[in-house]
Amino acid sequence: ARGIYTSTHSLFSKLDLWGIDVSFIDQTRPSEIAARIKENTKLIFLETPSNPLLDLADIGEIATLAKGKGARVMVDNTFATPYYQRPLNLGADIVIHSATKYLSGHLDTMGGIIVGGNDFIQSCAETLILMGGIMNPFNAWLIVRGTKTLPIRMEKHSQNALALARWLESQKNVERVFYPGLPSHPQHELARKQMDRFSGMVSFEVAGGEEGARRLLENIKLCSLGVSLGGPETLLEYPATMSHLKMSPEERAA
């Protein structure tokens, strides 16, 4: 997928060091994905909604395409969480989450989760034992603790995000709002089809370009600057100079 989180993009860009060929394709266009699947394609990776522009991929349609070509589909479901979107039920083979975010809910731990069939997960477990990087027990406990309040938190996240997105659309200094719950989102109907609600992330463009964004960051009072999400605090960031700083201007534009 093109337009994915910067660290994911960076990882995929380096996989050729291990002889793995990666193509970046617009995940919002299943026909383009179908045209680019090769005989040796093993995996189609989707991030839906994507970070930071909240593009969506039609998981069911792409999963059908992949199965017809003998490929698997992996979905990063961090932004939606399993409370609002369940990719395995839509045909995906593997789901990953940054458990640091909504699942833990307090921004006080770090971890990742991978979900799939028994044989695949057993293979992942064996690989982790050999390579290291296993989550420590306390971090795991914090994530499990967070899941107990996930439904309550996600309902409020989604409610607040929709209200904020609607308000931003009415502001003269805001040029565009990206939120799947808005009818103006180009994939709003897809969001309604494969998500129960629309989660807590909102992206928007302010008038004045980079200078306008800097003025907003310097004068905002209601939230803090920070590169994360899913905690009790409302965070604001400017991806071009924060989370996506290491990407080239061409990569960010793509």
Steps between C-alpha positions, in 0.01 A plus 500: 500500500612855432442769763576273795662591831856624463666222703314235301605670177861510620497129589353397166752718317781297655364151437690476174809445717353155572399435142136602549356714221243760613267708283312801639149523356198722567291284735184697421498352146444123497527496121854637522587236758358226276709623209820497705470155660776275368536122493744522791295746710473360852343780703283809456535740791223748579477776758137601533427766608847619403733730690472795468241567224248233603473337158309172498556170325211273406619201701242256366556581132879496531493175699298338221755621244788370710351156556450461127873555454621293796606801710422589860360829628635668813316798652635755746186561705655739753280801421169312491568242775309170507216684671412683177651282226571126481713429192507122548121494463539699178741250346845610619748233607711694750433805718752712687453769764727750664380413849675813627203700375127436550530147635706602803327837514735685733821557299695333780622186325635378168410188310366347184247226433468265203184297442454211257455127458651253747775373270605851402508626859701195608752580228516862619555386859786272399663780301470744790666253735798488264517871419401659830287809544241326716265718705572498872227376737424839655444666163272210404306544824454873434359427154261236634390747768431761231280269293254480789399862441541497120125514414431795730805691379442436131138616519615831648796533262268455203233732634750779567681453168180528297399816686845651446507405131161662442614816679824516302306478173318819596818703564612743229870440575468124448528399136429128528406246766582129478268284710321184380188592695438812291287473184770711330755221543540333157467155659227576750273224366782245523562610859133444580518154341808360674524705821247520783602859574789719393747514792682796650751633246435819301732660244457842344673759283515860616520806279849639454685175445797425725503850649131471587563162663786644706284787622236252611755285684647802676166640614287195579387485864262206524738215420865405515749437222597136474560211262266232627130426536245303693569636849287717727669819374405677179817528292575714195785452255626627167614182322736673255724616785419236761393139431582511125811721524737229375308451177608699196266770366432273201407207725268718709337640185436148369 
